Every structure is written in C-alpha cells, then in structure tokens.
Amino acid sequence: MNRLLSEAIDTASFEDFGGDDFRPGLEKLLETYDRNCFTESARKSLRRRMLDLLVSRLCVEAAWKRHPEVLELPINQPMFLTGLPRTGTSALLNVLANDPATRTLKLWEAHNPAPLESLAPGEEDPRYVRIKQYYDHMNATSDFKKIHYMTADSADECIFLTNHTFQDAAYGFEVFFEPYATFYKTVERHSQYRYHADLLRLLHWQRPADRWLLKTPSHICHLDIIVKQHPSSSIIITHRNPLEVIGSYSSMMMAVTPQQTQTDPKEMGRRVLEHLGAQMDLSMKIRQSINPERILDVQYVDLMDDTMAVVDGIYQQLSLPYPDTARRAIATYVDDHPRGKHGSHDYKLGEFGLTEQQVLDRFGNYIETYHIEV
C-alpha cells in the first residue's frame, strides 16, 4: 500500500490525502484483490483504479486548499434517486437528466471531481478525452452495454464520488469477497457522506445548476444520513419484482467480477440474495424515521409502461418547476431511447442456484409493503 501511496504522490505532485480515514478501506480492497485468485491482468487493472482514486483525492484536497470558500457553498434541494440495483434507477436518471434545470453527475467528472486549473480557456480536458476513449472502446467491443450502458458524458452514479473514501465498492463485486465484505459492514457512513457533500460543492462551484439529481442504489441503506446531511433533499425510490432484481444483479456481478471464470454462479446468487435482502430490511427500518412526504415511490412496471406519466407525477408530487421546454426535452429522449436500445440483458434465476420461492420468501415483507407486482 505504501508504494501505491508514494506513486500517487509522485503522479499528482501533491502529498496531502486529507487525513488517514481512507487507509483501512484501501488496505482491505488491496488485500481482497490479492487473496481471491484474480488474474495478473485483473490485479493490475484494479491497482490502476486505486491509483487513479488516490491521485484524484490528492487533487481534490489541493483544490479545497486553493479555494476554501467552496466548502461553504449550499447544495439546495437535491434529489436522491435510489432503490435496489436493477430497479430502473439508471433508466429514470437518464430520463430526468434531460431537464436543462437538472444537474446530474457526468461519468467523466465523477472520476475527476477536481478542476484542472492549468487548462486554457476553451481547451478540452485531457481527462475527459481519456475516459471517452475508454468507454467508446468498451461499448464497441463488450456486451456489458446490454447490462449497463455508460459513456463519458452520460449521467451516472455518485458512488464514484464515495469511491474516493475507499469505503464503498469500487466495481460492486467487492462486497461479496473477503476481507472487504466484512469491512464494508463496519463503515461509519456519516463521514463518508460529508465527504460526498463536499465533493458535490466542488463540482457545483465548477458548473452550478438549479438543482442536483444524484443516483446510487446503495443510498437505499442510508436515507437517514442523507436527510441529516441535506435537510432540504427529496428522495425517489424505485421498486421492481425481486425475482427480476436478483437474477439481473447476479448476472451483472458475474460480468464485472474479474475472476468470473472461477466464481461459482450459484455462490454468487446466494451472496446477492443475502446482501440485497439485508439492504432492503435496513432501508425499510430506517425509512420509518423519515417524513414520508419527502419520499416518492416509483414502480418499475409503471416506468416501463408509461415513462412520461411517471415523470409528470414526479414533477407534480415534488412541486418542481415543469416548463413545456423541459417536458418536450424529456419526451424526445424517451422516444429516442426505447427499452433494449443497446441490446437485451438475458439471464435466468436458476443459473444462480436460486428458486423463485427462495426469493419470494426472502422479500415477502418488501413485496407486501410496497405492493410489488410479481
């Protein structure tokens, strides 16, 4: 780990990481990558991701020192979009992002929240160019776009911001492998969300907007912390048949796990069922302490059947300004992006050693509470 930290300092030409609270998570991630028989090329790629995060963290600290006023900026009435993975959060995010008044987190800037102040006016950011090339190549050569389509310019998850704390899953699969799986359950999230909010301030300072729309499935377990950190926030939660959620997410985790040729799909299915079941149990408990008026529930089947009706309902229930220009822009996007545009994600629950009854039993309370169609 020390060699990686030194390499990050040499690369960034800064040496202040902003405290040491990130070190335990980084250590556990590196140990997880080493202990689980990943290929040499996979370990190099994962190490590079850790290096990039460390360099970015150094640059963020340097930016805050140069511009301390950034940390005083308000983030007014942000909207947090969450739900279990594969429940339509990405689809809804990309739809709502077409309102010009809504500020989402673009994928390339999520990886690089600190400004590059050496850029000349009008000069293209080389970090953007590098990330665009990477995702353009991935989309041209990989079937992953059928599962989760990503471009440098697309709106994406703010988990890429909390990744800078090394207390969240960098690629998602880490929470299913030891020793990081155990560490992840012990993380104190308040400081993580404070760091997340300060990164938002840094991004808002660079490109202000009327309102932020932020999305990450793992927010579902931390609704109380979000409300405390952002008292004016509203929350949108998507819901889907857990039979589809568990199968789809198990398939996704098999796709992103570097050792997928050695990972037993049935073991992955068991871990996914346990992990997502525990997340939903915790979310339902936490939600009881939050004013229900600040939470809006969206059913996946409704989003797929009539997207614009769902969008109209969100604007009405959250009392958001909704000019005709915004609605037309959203409707145009919906018309141009039918479901399955980038290919069909095919999976079967049985591939992961699970029966329908197992899933229904585990999520029975969830299904009944939120009237999920199964």
Helices and strands as residue ranges (DSSP letters): H 2-12, H 23-35, H 40-66, G 68-72, E 79-83, H 89-96, E 102-103, H 107-111, H 126-141, G 143-146, H 159-162, G 163-165, G 173-176, H 180-184, H 189-206, E 211-215, G 217-221, H 223-229, E 234-239, H 242-256, H 265-287, G 292-294, E 295-299, H 300-305, H 307-317, H 324-336, G 349-352, H 356-362, H 364-369
